Amino acid sequence: MRKVLILGGLGNGSVIANAITHAGRLGATDLECAGFLNDRTPVGELIDDYPVLGTVAEAPKFRDQGYLFINTILRIDGQSERLNLFEQLGIGDESLATFVHPSAYVAPNVRMEPGTVIMPQVCVSPGTHFDRGCLVMVAATIGHDNEIGEFTHIAAQACVGSYLKIGRGVHIGLNSTIRENLVIGDYATIGMGAVLTKDVGEREIWVGNPAKFLRKAE
């Protein structure tokens, strides 16, 4: 079993930790969640029954001990800064865990770079490419022939069309719907329940049905 540490805590981190444990009980993964690296919860305390083993800055020490990592430290305002801090850890792609829950459907020719997480009941159609560190949460549906940029977060039950070009660090909100043949710029956000029918620029936040520009991410 390869031991995984999750950078983050309650929220995406804890639900991914539990999904890894569930998949292990089914015999469907060689990964084991060993705990969290977290800057707010003291070492030795638990987050959803998983121990905090250190701070985020200590990731290189655990890398040298053979641990793998999943990054869940994301934020709509300040996303680029958080991802830059992650890059400065120097973890390296070879130490990023890739996890697909056994209840997900992922077409055989889908490409996933290191650090990608595919959660339960997700459906990913053929020809889609996930760059590293993407998180696809429970019951999301991803169409065919998409290019999805690194560290994109696709929330639960989002429905993402086909032939999309999605940039780095994009957030696609809960139960949102994305039309096919669109371009979504780096660090953009599509709000919860939004129905997107137009291209979105870098750092733009779009909300509503039909989705409209709200503001720029700070």
N, C-alpha and C positions, 0 to 999 in steps of 0.2 A: 504494500500500500504506500502510495506517495502522500506525504502530509502537506496539507494546504493551509496557509494562513490568509485570512481575509483582511484587507486594509479597509477599515470602516467599523460599523457597528449595527445597532438596531435599524431595521428597514431593509434595504436591498441586501446588506451584508448578512443579516440573520436569516432571511428567507433562503438565500443561496446556501448558507451553512446547513440548514435543515434539509434542503433538497439533495445536497451531496450525501448526507447521512442516509436519507431515504433510499437513494440509488444504491448505496453500498449494501444496505440490508437486502436489496433485491439481487445483489451480485452483479450489478450492471456497471460498476465503475471501480477503478483501482485507486481512487482518491479517498482520502479521509480528512475531514475538517479538523485541524488541531486547535483552532481558536482564532483570536483576533489580534491585530496590532491596532491600537486605538490611543488617541492622545487625551481623551477625556475620562476614561474609566481606568482606575488604578490597576497595575499589574497584580494578578492573582484573583481579581474579581471576575464574575461571570457576566456574559452578555447572552441571554437566552440559552443558558446552560453550557455555553462554550467559554473557556477561559481567555482572559486577556494576557498574552505572553510578553507584550512589550509595547513600545511606542512605534509610530509609523517610521520615524527616523532610524529605528533599529533594524529595519528590513534587511540591509546588507549583511548584518551579522547572521540572521536566520537563513538568508540565501546561502551563505557559506557553509551552513549546517545541512544543506540539502532540501530545505523547504521550497514549495511552490507557492505562488501568490495569485490572488484575485483582487483587483482594485475596484472598490465600490464607493470611493470618496468623490462624489459628484455634486455640483451645485449650479443652478441656472445662472445666477449672477456670480461671476468669478470662476467659471469653468476652466478657462484657459490657464489661469494662475494655478489652479489645483492640479491640472494635468502637467503643467511645467514642474511643479513640486514632485509629482510622481516620477517624471523623467529623471530628475536630479538624484533620485535614489539609486539609479544605475542597476536596477534589478536584472534587466536583460530578458529578451524574449524566451530564452531557454528555461527561465524560472517562472514563467507565467503558466498557470494551469488552464487547460481548456476542458470544459465540462458540458456534456449533453445529457439531460435527464432521459431515461429510457422511455418515458411516455411521450416524448416529442417525436414528430416526424420531420426529418431533415433529408431532403432529396440527395441521392448519391453523389451528385456532382457539385453540391454546395461546398464552397471553400471557406474555411474558418482559420484565421490567423491565431497565434497564441493569445491566451487570456480571454477568449470568447466563452460566454456562458449562454446556454440554451436551456430554459427552464421547462417545467412540466406543461404538457398539452400545447406546446408551441408547434406551429406548422411553418416550414420553410420550403418554398418551391424551388425548382431547379435553376441553376445558373447564377444564383446569388452569391456574392462574395462579402464576407465580414472581415474588415481589417481588425487588428489586434484590440483586445480589451473590450469588445462589444458585449453588452448585457441585454438579453432578450427575455423579458419577464413572462410570467405565467399566462398561457392561452393567447399570446400574440400571434398574428398571422402575417407572414412575410411573403410577398409575391415573388415572381421569377425575375431573373436577370437584373438584380439590383447591385449597385456598388455602395456599400455602407461603410462610412469612414470610421477610423479607430475611436474607441471609447464612446461610441454612440450608445445611448440608453433608450431602449424601446420598452415602455411600461406595459403592464398587464392589459390584455385584451385589445391592444392597438391593432389596427388593420392597415397594413402598409402595402401599397400597390406594387406595380412592376415597372421596370426600366427607370428606376429612380437613381439619382446621384446624390448621396447624402454625405455631408462633410464630417469633419472631425468634431467630436464632443457634442453632437446634437442630442437633444432630449425630445422624445416623442411621447406625449402624455397618455395617461390612462384612457382607454376606450376611444382614442382618436382614430380618424380615418384619413389616409393619405392617397390622393389620386395618383394614377400612373403618370410616367413621363415628366416628372418634376425634378428640379434641382433645389436642394436645401443646403444653405451655406454653413460654414464652420460655426460651431457654438450656438446655433439657432435653437429655438424652442417652439414646439407645437403643443399648445395647451390641452388640458384634459377635456375630452369630448369634442375637440375641434374637428372640423371637416375641411381639409386643406385641398384647394383646387388650383393654387398658383405657386409659382416659384417663391422661395424665401431667401433673403439675403443673409450675409454673415452677421451673427449675433442678434438677429431679429427674433422677436417673440410675437407669435400669431395665436389668436384665440377666437373661439366662437364658431357658429355654423350659419353661413360659410365663414371660414376663418379669415380674420382681418388683422392687419398689423397693429400691435399694441404699443410696443416700445422696443428700444435696444437693450440688450443685456448690459449691465454695468460692469 
